[in-house]
Amino acid sequence: MAEKTINTYTCHAGHEIVTVRRVKGMTPKTMRCKHPGCNGSSNSADFNVDQKLEPTFEFYKPTEQEMEKLTPLEKDHVNNGGLLCRKIDKHDGK
Ligand SMILES: [Zn+2]
């Protein structure tokens, strides 16, 4: 069975985002809700979702250049095998 890469995060207010894991690595169990104006905490569905969902955010491994711009906390996270989350730019690759 193929490894699951699609996941969702849902906050207490019901805001849901679909994420994709681009590379092997750790993704968080919870993260700050990405919905504008919402500071809720979103919970991971542990990849137990329809793998055909269209992701809007991606987990990626930063390049060395990107690493230099990270906060010490984020660097620690990445150095411990964690991935970072960013919005997928829909205009990319067109
Ligand atoms: Zn929210």
PDB file of the backbone (N, CA, C, O) and the ligand in Angstrom, with CONECT records:
HET     ZN  A 101       1
ATOM      1  N   MET A   1       0.846  -1.202   0.000  1.00  0.00           N
ATOM      2  CA  MET A   1       0.000   0.000   0.000  1.00  0.00           C
ATOM      3  C   MET A   1       0.875   1.244   0.000  1.00  0.00           C
ATOM      4  O   MET A   1       1.860   1.326   0.734  1.00  0.00           O
ATOM      5  N   ALA A   2       0.510   2.194  -0.819  1.00  0.00           N
ATOM      6  CA  ALA A   2       1.286   3.437  -0.900  1.00  0.00           C
ATOM      7  C   ALA A   2       1.221   4.198   0.417  1.00  0.00           C
ATOM      8  O   ALA A   2       0.222   4.158   1.136  1.00  0.00           O
ATOM      9  N   GLU A   3       2.293   4.878   0.706  1.00  0.00           N
ATOM     10  CA  GLU A   3       2.326   5.661   1.927  1.00  0.00           C
ATOM     11  C   GLU A   3       1.376   6.843   1.818  1.00  0.00           C
ATOM     12  O   GLU A   3       1.294   7.498   0.778  1.00  0.00           O
ATOM     13  N   LYS A   4       0.671   7.102   2.889  1.00  0.00           N
ATOM     14  CA  LYS A   4      -0.291   8.200   2.875  1.00  0.00           C
ATOM     15  C   LYS A   4       0.422   9.536   3.033  1.00  0.00           C
ATOM     16  O   LYS A   4       1.263   9.704   3.916  1.00  0.00           O
ATOM     17  N   THR A   5       0.079  10.473   2.175  1.00  0.00           N
ATOM     18  CA  THR A   5       0.710  11.789   2.248  1.00  0.00           C
ATOM     19  C   THR A   5      -0.313  12.904   2.459  1.00  0.00           C
ATOM     20  O   THR A   5       0.037  14.011   2.869  1.00  0.00           O
ATOM     21  N   ILE A   6      -1.587  12.599   2.173  1.00  0.00           N
ATOM     22  CA  ILE A   6      -2.637  13.609   2.319  1.00  0.00           C
ATOM     23  C   ILE A   6      -3.211  13.552   3.732  1.00  0.00           C
ATOM     24  O   ILE A   6      -3.507  12.475   4.251  1.00  0.00           O
ATOM     25  N   ASN A   7      -3.364  14.719   4.345  1.00  0.00           N
ATOM     26  CA  ASN A   7      -3.881  14.789   5.704  1.00  0.00           C
ATOM     27  C   ASN A   7      -4.753  16.038   5.827  1.00  0.00           C
ATOM     28  O   ASN A   7      -4.674  16.944   4.997  1.00  0.00           O
ATOM     29  N   THR A   8      -5.572  16.076   6.856  1.00  0.00           N
ATOM     30  CA  THR A   8      -6.339  17.294   7.107  1.00  0.00           C
ATOM     31  C   THR A   8      -6.113  17.743   8.544  1.00  0.00           C
ATOM     32  O   THR A   8      -5.802  16.944   9.427  1.00  0.00           O
ATOM     33  N   TYR A   9      -6.279  19.051   8.750  1.00  0.00           N
ATOM     34  CA  TYR A   9      -6.222  19.642  10.092  1.00  0.00           C
ATOM     35  C   TYR A   9      -7.506  20.433  10.284  1.00  0.00           C
ATOM     36  O   TYR A   9      -7.887  21.236   9.432  1.00  0.00           O
ATOM     37  N   THR A  10      -8.156  20.204  11.390  1.00  0.00           N
ATOM     38  CA  THR A  10      -9.424  20.879  11.661  1.00  0.00           C
ATOM     39  C   THR A  10      -9.369  21.548  13.030  1.00  0.00           C
ATOM     40  O   THR A  10      -8.926  20.942  14.006  1.00  0.00           O
ATOM     41  N   CYS A  11      -9.823  22.806  13.097  1.00  0.00           N
ATOM     42  CA  CYS A  11      -9.831  23.516  14.380  1.00  0.00           C
ATOM     43  C   CYS A  11     -11.207  23.398  15.021  1.00  0.00           C
ATOM     44  O   CYS A  11     -12.129  22.839  14.427  1.00  0.00           O
ATOM     45  N   HIS A  12     -11.343  23.929  16.244  1.00  0.00           N
ATOM     46  CA  HIS A  12     -12.591  23.818  16.996  1.00  0.00           C
ATOM     47  C   HIS A  12     -13.744  24.528  16.283  1.00  0.00           C
ATOM     48  O   HIS A  12     -14.908  24.181  16.477  1.00  0.00           O
ATOM     49  N   ALA A  13     -13.406  25.539  15.444  1.00  0.00           N
ATOM     50  CA  ALA A  13     -14.444  26.295  14.726  1.00  0.00           C
ATOM     51  C   ALA A  13     -14.828  25.615  13.414  1.00  0.00           C
ATOM     52  O   ALA A  13     -15.698  26.103  12.694  1.00  0.00           O
ATOM     53  N   GLY A  14     -14.189  24.500  13.104  1.00  0.00           N
ATOM     54  CA  GLY A  14     -14.549  23.749  11.907  1.00  0.00           C
ATOM     55  C   GLY A  14     -13.765  24.107  10.667  1.00  0.00           C
ATOM     56  O   GLY A  14     -14.035  23.574   9.591  1.00  0.00           O
ATOM     57  N   HIS A  15     -12.793  25.004  10.792  1.00  0.00           N
ATOM     58  CA  HIS A  15     -11.949  25.316   9.635  1.00  0.00           C
ATOM     59  C   HIS A  15     -11.069  24.116   9.339  1.00  0.00           C
ATOM     60  O   HIS A  15     -10.377  23.600  10.217  1.00  0.00           O
ATOM     61  N   GLU A  16     -11.108  23.677   8.079  1.00  0.00           N
ATOM     62  CA  GLU A  16     -10.325  22.505   7.710  1.00  0.00           C
ATOM     63  C   GLU A  16      -9.359  22.860   6.588  1.00  0.00           C
ATOM     64  O   GLU A  16      -9.726  23.555   5.640  1.00  0.00           O
ATOM     65  N   ILE A  17      -8.148  22.390   6.696  1.00  0.00           N
ATOM     66  CA  ILE A  17      -7.223  22.525   5.576  1.00  0.00           C
ATOM     67  C   ILE A  17      -6.738  21.127   5.196  1.00  0.00           C
ATOM     68  O   ILE A  17      -6.667  20.218   6.023  1.00  0.00           O
ATOM     69  N   VAL A  18      -6.408  20.995   3.917  1.00  0.00           N
ATOM     70  CA  VAL A  18      -5.871  19.733   3.412  1.00  0.00           C
ATOM     71  C   VAL A  18      -4.387  19.933   3.158  1.00  0.00           C
ATOM     72  O   VAL A  18      -3.988  20.882   2.483  1.00  0.00           O
ATOM     73  N   THR A  19      -3.581  19.048   3.694  1.00  0.00           N
ATOM     74  CA  THR A  19      -2.136  19.171   3.535  1.00  0.00           C
ATOM     75  C   THR A  19      -1.593  17.963   2.784  1.00  0.00           C
ATOM     76  O   THR A  19      -2.209  16.898   2.746  1.00  0.00           O
ATOM     77  N   VAL A  20      -0.428  18.160   2.191  1.00  0.00           N
ATOM     78  CA  VAL A  20       0.276  17.057   1.549  1.00  0.00           C
ATOM     79  C   VAL A  20       1.706  17.038   2.078  1.00  0.00           C
ATOM     80  O   VAL A  20       2.326  18.087   2.250  1.00  0.00           O
ATOM     81  N   ARG A  21       2.215  15.862   2.330  1.00  0.00           N
ATOM     82  CA  ARG A  21       3.591  15.729   2.809  1.00  0.00           C
ATOM     83  C   ARG A  21       4.475  15.434   1.605  1.00  0.00           C
ATOM     84  O   ARG A  21       4.384  14.361   1.008  1.00  0.00           O
ATOM     85  N   ARG A  22       5.322  16.380   1.256  1.00  0.00           N
ATOM     86  CA  ARG A  22       6.145  16.258   0.045  1.00  0.00           C
ATOM     87  C   ARG A  22       7.321  15.308   0.212  1.00  0.00           C
ATOM     88  O   ARG A  22       7.731  14.634  -0.733  1.00  0.00           O
ATOM     89  N   VAL A  23       7.851  15.265   1.409  1.00  0.00           N
ATOM     90  CA  VAL A  23       9.014  14.421   1.660  1.00  0.00           C
ATOM     91  C   VAL A  23       8.805  13.678   2.978  1.00  0.00           C
ATOM     92  O   VAL A  23       7.917  14.014   3.762  1.00  0.00           O
ATOM     93  N   LYS A  24       9.622  12.682   3.201  1.00  0.00           N
ATOM     94  CA  LYS A  24       9.546  11.963   4.465  1.00  0.00           C
ATOM     95  C   LYS A  24       9.916  12.887   5.607  1.00  0.00           C
ATOM     96  O   LYS A  24      10.837  13.694   5.480  1.00  0.00           O
ATOM     97  N   GLY A  25       9.220  12.780   6.703  1.00  0.00           N
ATOM     98  CA  GLY A  25       9.546  13.605   7.849  1.00  0.00           C
ATOM     99  C   GLY A  25       8.364  13.689   8.789  1.00  0.00           C
ATOM    100  O   GLY A  25       7.281  13.178   8.505  1.00  0.00           O
ATOM    101  N   MET A  26       8.592  14.344   9.916  1.00  0.00           N
ATOM    102  CA  MET A  26       7.549  14.454  10.920  1.00  0.00           C
ATOM    103  C   MET A  26       6.624  15.626  10.618  1.00  0.00           C
ATOM    104  O   MET A  26       7.070  16.713  10.252  1.00  0.00           O
ATOM    105  N   THR A  27       5.331  15.381  10.780  1.00  0.00           N
ATOM    106  CA  THR A  27       4.348  16.463  10.705  1.00  0.00           C
ATOM    107  C   THR A  27       3.699  16.578  12.081  1.00  0.00           C
ATOM    108  O   THR A  27       3.576  15.586  12.799  1.00  0.00           O
ATOM    109  N   PRO A  28       3.284  17.792  12.447  1.00  0.00           N
ATOM    110  CA  PRO A  28       2.768  17.994  13.809  1.00  0.00           C
ATOM    111  C   PRO A  28       1.377  17.393  14.021  1.00  0.00           C
ATOM    112  O   PRO A  28       0.604  17.238  13.076  1.00  0.00           O
ATOM    113  N   LYS A  29       1.076  17.061  15.267  1.00  0.00           N
ATOM    114  CA  LYS A  29      -0.254  16.570  15.646  1.00  0.00           C
ATOM    115  C   LYS A  29      -1.253  17.723  15.659  1.00  0.00           C
ATOM    116  O   LYS A  29      -2.431  17.556  15.342  1.00  0.00           O
ATOM    117  N   THR A  30      -0.752  18.887  16.031  1.00  0.00           N
ATOM    118  CA  THR A  30      -1.605  20.079  16.053  1.00  0.00           C
ATOM    119  C   THR A  30      -0.816  21.243  15.497  1.00  0.00           C
ATOM    120  O   THR A  30       0.413  21.259  15.569  1.00  0.00           O
ATOM    121  N   MET A  31      -1.509  22.206  14.950  1.00  0.00           N
ATOM    122  CA  MET A  31      -0.855  23.446  14.552  1.00  0.00           C
ATOM    123  C   MET A  31      -1.870  24.579  14.577  1.00  0.00           C
ATOM    124  O   MET A  31      -3.078  24.354  14.648  1.00  0.00           O
ATOM    125  N   ARG A  32      -1.353  25.801  14.518  1.00  0.00           N
ATOM    126  CA  ARG A  32      -2.214  26.970  14.531  1.00  0.00           C
ATOM    127  C   ARG A  32      -3.110  26.958  13.301  1.00  0.00           C
ATOM    128  O   ARG A  32      -2.658  26.683  12.190  1.00  0.00           O
ATOM    129  N   CYS A  33      -4.409  27.266  13.521  1.00  0.00           N
ATOM    130  CA  CYS A  33      -5.365  27.332  12.414  1.00  0.00           C
ATOM    131  C   CYS A  33      -4.902  28.366  11.397  1.00  0.00           C
ATOM    132  O   CYS A  33      -4.479  29.461  11.766  1.00  0.00           O
ATOM    133  N   LYS A  34      -4.985  28.012  10.104  1.00  0.00           N
ATOM    134  CA  LYS A  34      -4.524  28.908   9.039  1.00  0.00           C
ATOM    135  C   LYS A  34      -5.616  29.855   8.571  1.00  0.00           C
ATOM    136  O   LYS A  34      -5.355  30.727   7.742  1.00  0.00           O
ATOM    137  N   HIS A  35      -6.830  29.704   9.082  1.00  0.00           N
ATOM    138  CA  HIS A  35      -7.929  30.550   8.649  1.00  0.00           C
ATOM    139  C   HIS A  35      -7.683  31.982   9.122  1.00  0.00           C
ATOM    140  O   HIS A  35      -7.323  32.202  10.279  1.00  0.00           O
ATOM    141  N   PRO A  36      -7.880  32.974   8.213  1.00  0.00           N
ATOM    142  CA  PRO A  36      -7.638  34.361   8.616  1.00  0.00           C
ATOM    143  C   PRO A  36      -8.486  34.753   9.832  1.00  0.00           C
ATOM    144  O   PRO A  36      -9.694  34.522   9.862  1.00  0.00           O
ATOM    145  N   GLY A  37      -7.842  35.337  10.811  1.00  0.00           N
ATOM    146  CA  GLY A  37      -8.569  35.809  11.981  1.00  0.00           C
ATOM    147  C   GLY A  37      -8.850  34.752  13.025  1.00  0.00           C
ATOM    148  O   GLY A  37      -9.391  35.066  14.085  1.00  0.00           O
ATOM    149  N   CYS A  38      -8.501  33.515  12.755  1.00  0.00           N
ATOM    150  CA  CYS A  38      -8.743  32.437  13.717  1.00  0.00           C
ATOM    151  C   CYS A  38      -7.416  32.031  14.341  1.00  0.00           C
ATOM    152  O   CYS A  38      -6.459  31.708  13.637  1.00  0.00           O
ATOM    153  N   ASN A  39      -7.370  32.050  15.656  1.00  0.00           N
ATOM    154  CA  ASN A  39      -6.145  31.644  16.340  1.00  0.00           C
ATOM    155  C   ASN A  39      -6.297  30.290  17.004  1.00  0.00           C
ATOM    156  O   ASN A  39      -5.539  29.940  17.908  1.00  0.00           O
ATOM    157  N   GLY A  40      -7.282  29.532  16.547  1.00  0.00           N
ATOM    158  CA  GLY A  40      -7.529  28.224  17.133  1.00  0.00           C
ATOM    159  C   GLY A  40      -6.420  27.240  16.837  1.00  0.00           C
ATOM    160  O   GLY A  40      -5.538  27.499  16.018  1.00  0.00           O
ATOM    161  N   SER A  41      -6.476  26.128  17.503  1.00  0.00           N
ATOM    162  CA  SER A  41      -5.517  25.062  17.290  1.00  0.00           C
ATOM    163  C   SER A  41      -6.181  23.983  16.449  1.00  0.00           C
ATOM    164  O   SER A  41      -7.275  23.521  16.772  1.00  0.00           O
ATOM    165  N   SER A  42      -5.508  23.578  15.356  1.00  0.00           N
ATOM    166  CA  SER A  42      -6.075  22.570  14.466  1.00  0.00           C
ATOM    167  C   SER A  42      -5.474  21.203  14.764  1.00  0.00           C
ATOM    168  O   SER A  42      -4.276  21.065  15.011  1.00  0.00           O
ATOM    169  N   ASN A  43      -6.338  20.206  14.734  1.00  0.00           N
ATOM    170  CA  ASN A  43      -5.896  18.844  15.040  1.00  0.00           C
ATOM    171  C   ASN A  43      -5.742  17.993  13.796  1.00  0.00           C
ATOM    172  O   ASN A  43      -6.581  18.026  12.896  1.00  0.00           O
ATOM    173  N   SER A  44      -4.662  17.234  13.754  1.00  0.00           N
ATOM    174  CA  SER A  44      -4.377  16.347  12.642  1.00  0.00           C
ATOM    175  C   SER A  44      -5.337  15.169  12.599  1.00  0.00           C
ATOM    176  O   SER A  44      -5.748  14.652  13.638  1.00  0.00           O
ATOM    177  N   ALA A  45      -5.692  14.747  11.382  1.00  0.00           N
ATOM    178  CA  ALA A  45      -6.522  13.551  11.213  1.00  0.00           C
ATOM    179  C   ALA A  45      -5.634  12.306  11.074  1.00  0.00           C
ATOM    180  O   ALA A  45      -6.119  11.222  10.751  1.00  0.00           O
ATOM    181  N   ASP A  46      -4.335  12.474  11.323  1.00  0.00           N
ATOM    182  CA  ASP A  46      -3.389  11.354  11.270  1.00  0.00           C
ATOM    183  C   ASP A  46      -3.408  10.605   9.939  1.00  0.00           C
ATOM    184  O   ASP A  46      -3.258   9.383   9.905  1.00  0.00           O
ATOM    185  N   PHE A  47      -3.591  11.336   8.854  1.00  0.00           N
ATOM    186  CA  PHE A  47      -3.567  10.776   7.505  1.00  0.00           C
ATOM    187  C   PHE A  47      -4.701   9.795   7.245  1.00  0.00           C
ATOM    188  O   PHE A  47      -4.699   9.080   6.243  1.00  0.00           O
ATOM    189  N   ASN A  48      -5.670   9.767   8.154  1.00  0.00           N
ATOM    190  CA  ASN A  48      -6.800   8.859   8.012  1.00  0.00           C
ATOM    191  C   ASN A  48      -7.927   9.549   7.239  1.00  0.00           C
ATOM    192  O   ASN A  48      -9.058   9.646   7.716  1.00  0.00           O
ATOM    193  N   VAL A  49      -7.593  10.025   6.037  1.00  0.00           N
ATOM    194  CA  VAL A  49      -8.550  10.761   5.217  1.00  0.00           C
ATOM    195  C   VAL A  49      -8.452  10.294   3.764  1.00  0.00           C
ATOM    196  O   VAL A  49      -7.524   9.572   3.399  1.00  0.00           O
ATOM    197  N   ASP A  50      -9.411  10.709   2.946  1.00  0.00           N
ATOM    198  CA  ASP A  50      -9.420  10.403   1.524  1.00  0.00           C
ATOM    199  C   ASP A  50      -8.150  10.954   0.883  1.00  0.00           C
ATOM    200  O   ASP A  50      -7.923  12.164   0.881  1.00  0.00           O
ATOM    201  N   GLN A  51      -7.334  10.075   0.347  1.00  0.00           N
ATOM    202  CA  GLN A  51      -6.062  10.494  -0.245  1.00  0.00           C
ATOM    203  C   GLN A  51      -6.230  11.209  -1.585  1.00  0.00           C
ATOM    204  O   GLN A  51      -5.242  11.625  -2.190  1.00  0.00           O
ATOM    205  N   LYS A  52      -7.477  11.357  -2.054  1.00  0.00           N
ATOM    206  CA  LYS A  52      -7.717  12.072  -3.306  1.00  0.00           C
ATOM    207  C   LYS A  52      -8.050  13.537  -3.076  1.00  0.00           C
ATOM    208  O   LYS A  52      -8.280  14.275  -4.035  1.00  0.00           O
ATOM    209  N   LEU A  53      -8.081  13.969  -1.825  1.00  0.00           N
ATOM    210  CA  LEU A  53      -8.375  15.367  -1.519  1.00  0.00           C
ATOM    211  C   LEU A  53      -7.308  16.275  -2.124  1.00  0.00           C
ATOM    212  O   LEU A  53      -6.139  15.904  -2.228  1.00  0.00           O
ATOM    213  N   GLU A  54      -7.735  17.468  -2.519  1.00  0.00           N
ATOM    214  CA  GLU A  54      -6.826  18.441  -3.127  1.00  0.00           C
ATOM    215  C   GLU A  54      -6.167  19.271  -2.023  1.00  0.00           C
ATOM    216  O   GLU A  54      -6.853  20.009  -1.316  1.00  0.00           O
ATOM    217  N   PRO A  55      -4.846  19.158  -1.868  1.00  0.00           N
ATOM    218  CA  PRO A  55      -4.178  19.884  -0.781  1.00  0.00           C
ATOM    219  C   PRO A  55      -4.048  21.378  -1.073  1.00  0.00           C
ATOM    220  O   PRO A  55      -3.890  21.786  -2.223  1.00  0.00           O
ATOM    221  N   THR A  56      -4.117  22.182  -0.016  1.00  0.00           N
ATOM    222  CA  THR A  56      -3.895  23.622  -0.153  1.00  0.00           C
ATOM    223  C   THR A  56      -2.635  24.049   0.590  1.00  0.00           C
ATOM    224  O   THR A  56      -2.126  25.151   0.386  1.00  0.00           O
ATOM    225  N   PHE A  57      -2.139  23.165   1.453  1.00  0.00           N
ATOM    226  CA  PHE A  57      -0.889  23.434   2.173  1.00  0.00           C
ATOM    227  C   PHE A  57       0.031  22.240   2.011  1.00  0.00           C
ATOM    228  O   PHE A  57      -0.419  21.106   1.848  1.00  0.00           O
ATOM    229  N   GLU A  58       1.326  22.512   2.058  1.00  0.00           N
ATOM    230  CA  GLU A  58       2.272  21.411   1.903  1.00  0.00           C
ATOM    231  C   GLU A  58       3.301  21.434   3.022  1.00  0.00           C
ATOM    232  O   GLU A  58       3.707  22.488   3.511  1.00  0.00           O
ATOM    233  N   PHE A  59       3.703  20.238   3.406  1.00  0.00           N
ATOM    234  CA  PHE A  59       4.816  20.087   4.341  1.00  0.00           C
ATOM    235  C   PHE A  59       6.068  19.852   3.521  1.00  0.00           C
ATOM    236  O   PHE A  59       6.105  18.968   2.665  1.00  0.00           O
ATOM    237  N   TYR A  60       7.088  20.641   3.784  1.00  0.00           N
ATOM    238  CA  TYR A  60       8.292  20.569   2.977  1.00  0.00           C
ATOM    239  C   TYR A  60       9.521  20.646   3.863  1.00  0.00           C
ATOM    240  O   TYR A  60       9.462  21.045   5.026  1.00  0.00           O
ATOM    241  N   LYS A  61      10.624  20.252   3.274  1.00  0.00           N
ATOM    242  CA  LYS A  61      11.904  20.357   3.961  1.00  0.00           C
ATOM    243  C   LYS A  61      12.595  21.597   3.410  1.00  0.00           C
ATOM    244  O   LYS A  61      12.811  21.693   2.202  1.00  0.00           O
ATOM    245  N   PRO A  62      12.947  22.545   4.270  1.00  0.00           N
ATOM    246  CA  PRO A  62      13.561  23.778   3.769  1.00  0.00           C
ATOM    247  C   PRO A  62      14.955  23.529   3.201  1.00  0.00           C
ATOM    248  O   PRO A  62      15.686  22.655   3.667  1.00  0.00           O
ATOM    249  N   THR A  63      15.308  24.316   2.185  1.00  0.00           N
ATOM    250  CA  THR A  63      16.652  24.261   1.637  1.00  0.00           C
ATOM    251  C   THR A  63      17.592  24.972   2.612  1.00  0.00           C
ATOM    252  O   THR A  63      17.139  25.605   3.566  1.00  0.00           O
ATOM    253  N   GLU A  64      18.888  24.868   2.373  1.00  0.00           N
ATOM    254  CA  GLU A  64      19.849  25.528   3.258  1.00  0.00           C
ATOM    255  C   GLU A  64      19.623  27.036   3.279  1.00  0.00           C
ATOM    256  O   GLU A  64      19.745  27.683   4.319  1.00  0.00           O
ATOM    257  N   GLN A  65      19.288  27.587   2.101  1.00  0.00           N
ATOM    258  CA  GLN A  65      18.999  29.024   2.010  1.00  0.00           C
ATOM    259  C   GLN A  65      17.796  29.389   2.866  1.00  0.00           C
ATOM    260  O   GLN A  65      17.817  30.382   3.594  1.00  0.00           O
ATOM    261  N   GLU A  66      16.748  28.579   2.773  1.00  0.00           N
ATOM    262  CA  GLU A  66      15.541  28.838   3.544  1.00  0.00           C
ATOM    263  C   GLU A  66      15.811  28.681   5.033  1.00  0.00           C
ATOM    264  O   GLU A  66      15.242  29.397   5.857  1.00  0.00           O
ATOM    265  N   MET A  67      16.680  27.740   5.368  1.00  0.00           N
ATOM    266  CA  MET A  67      17.015  27.486   6.766  1.00  0.00           C
ATOM    267  C   MET A  67      17.543  28.739   7.448  1.00  0.00           C
ATOM    268  O   MET A  67      17.270  28.982   8.624  1.00  0.00           O
ATOM    269  N   GLU A  68      18.310  29.541   6.687  1.00  0.00           N
ATOM    270  CA  GLU A  68      18.932  30.725   7.276  1.00  0.00           C
ATOM    271  C   GLU A  68      17.910  31.752   7.737  1.00  0.00           C
ATOM    272  O   GLU A  68      18.197  32.578   8.604  1.00  0.00           O
ATOM    273  N   LYS A  69      16.712  31.699   7.152  1.00  0.00           N
ATOM    274  CA  LYS A  69      15.680  32.687   7.508  1.00  0.00           C
ATOM    275  C   LYS A  69      14.788  32.213   8.652  1.00  0.00           C
ATOM    276  O   LYS A  69      13.927  32.959   9.118  1.00  0.00           O
ATOM    277  N   LEU A  70      14.988  30.997   9.100  1.00  0.00           N
ATOM    278  CA  LEU A  70      14.107  30.442  10.124  1.00  0.00           C
ATOM    279  C   LEU A  70      14.462  30.948  11.523  1.00  0.00           C
ATOM    280  O   LEU A  70      15.589  31.372  11.781  1.00  0.00           O
ATOM    281  N   THR A  71      13.483  30.892  12.409  1.00  0.00           N
ATOM    282  CA  THR A  71      13.726  31.218  13.810  1.00  0.00           C
ATOM    283  C   THR A  71      14.468  30.039  14.434  1.00  0.00           C
ATOM    284  O   THR A  71      14.399  28.924  13.917  1.00  0.00           O
ATOM    285  N   PRO A  72      15.178  30.272  15.544  1.00  0.00           N
ATOM    286  CA  PRO A  72      15.883  29.162  16.220  1.00  0.00           C
ATOM    287  C   PRO A  72      14.953  27.998  16.540  1.00  0.00           C
ATOM    288  O   PRO A  72      15.353  26.836  16.454  1.00  0.00           O
ATOM    289  N   LEU A  73      13.715  28.307  16.907  1.00  0.00           N
ATOM    290  CA  LEU A  73      12.744  27.263  17.245  1.00  0.00           C
ATOM    291  C   LEU A  73      12.439  26.401  16.015  1.00  0.00           C
ATOM    292  O   LEU A  73      12.373  25.175  16.101  1.00  0.00           O
ATOM    293  N   GLU A  74      12.254  27.067  14.873  1.00  0.00           N
ATOM    294  CA  GLU A  74      11.964  26.343  13.639  1.00  0.00           C
ATOM    295  C   GLU A  74      13.171  25.507  13.200  1.00  0.00           C
ATOM    296  O   GLU A  74      13.023  24.381  12.726  1.00  0.00           O
ATOM    297  N   LYS A  75      14.358  26.078  13.367  1.00  0.00           N
ATOM    298  CA  LYS A  75      15.571  25.328  13.012  1.00  0.00           C
ATOM    299  C   LYS A  75      15.686  24.051  13.834  1.00  0.00           C
ATOM    300  O   LYS A  75      16.000  22.983  13.310  1.00  0.00           O
ATOM    301  N   ASP A  76      15.423  24.182  15.134  1.00  0.00           N
ATOM    302  CA  ASP A  76      15.446  23.016  16.024  1.00  0.00           C
ATOM    303  C   ASP A  76      14.492  21.951  15.505  1.00  0.00           C
ATOM    304  O   ASP A  76      14.830  20.771  15.413  1.00  0.00           O
ATOM    305  N   HIS A  77      13.288  22.404  15.170  1.00  0.00           N
ATOM    306  CA  HIS A  77      12.224  21.527  14.679  1.00  0.00           C
ATOM    307  C   HIS A  77      12.710  20.765  13.439  1.00  0.00           C
ATOM    308  O   HIS A  77      12.550  19.547  13.350  1.00  0.00           O
ATOM    309  N   VAL A  78      13.299  21.487  12.492  1.00  0.00           N
ATOM    310  CA  VAL A  78      13.766  20.878  11.247  1.00  0.00           C
ATOM    311  C   VAL A  78      14.941  19.933  11.509  1.00  0.00           C
ATOM    312  O   VAL A  78      15.005  18.838  10.950  1.00  0.00           O
ATOM    313  N   ASN A  79      15.867  20.369  12.368  1.00  0.00           N
ATOM    314  CA  ASN A  79      17.027  19.532  12.672  1.00  0.00           C
ATOM    315  C   ASN A  79      16.633  18.245  13.386  1.00  0.00           C
ATOM    316  O   ASN A  79      17.387  17.273  13.382  1.00  0.00           O
ATOM    317  N   ASN A  80      15.455  18.239  13.998  1.00  0.00           N
ATOM    318  CA  ASN A  80      14.963  17.039  14.656  1.00  0.00           C
ATOM    319  C   ASN A  80      14.096  16.192  13.743  1.00  0.00           C
ATOM    320  O   ASN A  80      13.419  15.268  14.194  1.00  0.00           O
ATOM    321  N   GLY A  81      14.119  16.517  12.435  1.00  0.00           N
ATOM    322  CA  GLY A  81      13.382  15.697  11.481  1.00  0.00           C
ATOM    323  C   GLY A  81      11.993  16.213  11.161  1.00  0.00           C
ATOM    324  O   GLY A  81      11.224  15.537  10.477  1.00  0.00           O
ATOM    325  N   GLY A  82      11.657  17.404  11.646  1.00  0.00           N
ATOM    326  CA  GLY A  82      10.332  17.957  11.394  1.00  0.00           C
ATOM    327  C   GLY A  82      10.261  18.679  10.058  1.00  0.00           C
ATOM    328  O   GLY A  82      11.268  19.168   9.545  1.00  0.00           O
ATOM    329  N   LEU A  83       9.063  18.737   9.506  1.00  0.00           N
ATOM    330  CA  LEU A  83       8.844  19.459   8.252  1.00  0.00           C
ATOM    331  C   LEU A  83       8.136  20.778   8.538  1.00  0.00           C
ATOM    332  O   LEU A  83       7.518  20.948   9.589  1.00  0.00           O
ATOM    333  N   LEU A  84       8.232  21.705   7.596  1.00  0.00           N
ATOM    334  CA  LEU A  84       7.546  22.986   7.734  1.00  0.00           C
ATOM    335  C   LEU A  84       6.328  23.011   6.816  1.00  0.00           C
ATOM    336  O   LEU A  84       6.271  22.288   5.821  1.00  0.00           O
ATOM    337  N   CYS A  85       5.358  23.852   7.163  1.00  0.00           N
ATOM    338  CA  CYS A  85       4.103  23.933   6.425  1.00  0.00           C
ATOM    339  C   CYS A  85       3.984  25.284   5.730  1.00  0.00           C
ATOM    340  O   CYS A  85       4.227  26.328   6.336  1.00  0.00           O
ATOM    341  N   ARG A  86       3.610  25.255   4.457  1.00  0.00           N
ATOM    342  CA  ARG A  86       3.366  26.515   3.745  1.00  0.00           C
ATOM    343  C   ARG A  86       2.206  26.332   2.778  1.00  0.00           C
ATOM    344  O   ARG A  86       1.863  25.215   2.392  1.00  0.00           O
ATOM    345  N   LYS A  87       1.611  27.458   2.397  1.00  0.00           N
ATOM    346  CA  LYS A  87       0.490  27.447   1.456  1.00  0.00           C
ATOM    347  C   LYS A  87       1.026  27.072   0.082  1.00  0.00           C
ATOM    348  O   LYS A  87       2.107  27.512  -0.308  1.00  0.00           O
ATOM    349  N   ILE A  88       0.284  26.273  -0.638  1.00  0.00           N
ATOM    350  CA  ILE A  88       0.684  25.893  -1.992  1.00  0.00           C
ATOM    351  C   ILE A  88       0.315  27.023  -2.928  1.00  0.00           C
ATOM    352  O   ILE A  88      -0.836  27.459  -2.964  1.00  0.00           O
ATOM    353  N   ASP A  89       1.288  27.498  -3.686  1.00  0.00           N
ATOM    354  CA  ASP A  89       1.051  28.551  -4.656  1.00  0.00           C
ATOM    355  C   ASP A  89       0.456  27.954  -5.918  1.00  0.00           C
ATOM    356  O   ASP A  89       1.128  27.240  -6.662  1.00  0.00           O
ATOM    357  N   LYS A  90      -0.826  28.260  -6.151  1.00  0.00           N
ATOM    358  CA  LYS A  90      -1.551  27.655  -7.279  1.00  0.00           C
ATOM    359  C   LYS A  90      -0.975  28.088  -8.626  1.00  0.00           C
ATOM    360  O   LYS A  90      -1.183  27.422  -9.639  1.00  0.00           O
ATOM    361  N   HIS A  91      -0.247  29.212  -8.632  1.00  0.00           N
ATOM    362  CA  HIS A  91       0.285  29.703  -9.904  1.00  0.00           C
ATOM    363  C   HIS A  91       1.608  29.035 -10.256  1.00  0.00           C
ATOM    364  O   HIS A  91       2.153  29.225 -11.343  1.00  0.00           O
ATOM    365  N   ASP A  92       2.109  28.248  -9.306  1.00  0.00           N
ATOM    366  CA  ASP A  92       3.369  27.561  -9.544  1.00  0.00           C
ATOM    367  C   ASP A  92       3.219  26.497 -10.620  1.00  0.00           C
ATOM    368  O   ASP A  92       2.185  25.835 -10.712  1.00  0.00           O
ATOM    369  N   GLY A  93       4.247  26.339 -11.422  1.00  0.00           N
ATOM    370  CA  GLY A  93       4.297  25.250 -12.373  1.00  0.00           C
ATOM    371  C   GLY A  93       3.353  25.386 -13.536  1.00  0.00           C
ATOM    372  O   GLY A  93       2.996  24.393 -14.169  1.00  0.00           O
ATOM    373  N   LYS A  94       2.935  26.622 -13.830  1.00  0.00           N
ATOM    374  CA  LYS A  94       2.035  26.804 -14.977  1.00  0.00           C
ATOM    375  C   LYS A  94       2.728  27.559 -16.100  1.00  0.00           C
ATOM    376  O   LYS A  94       2.123  27.805 -17.144  1.00  0.00           O
TER     377      LYS A  94
HETATM  378 ZN    ZN A 101     -10.025  28.039  12.765  1.00  0.00          ZN2+
END
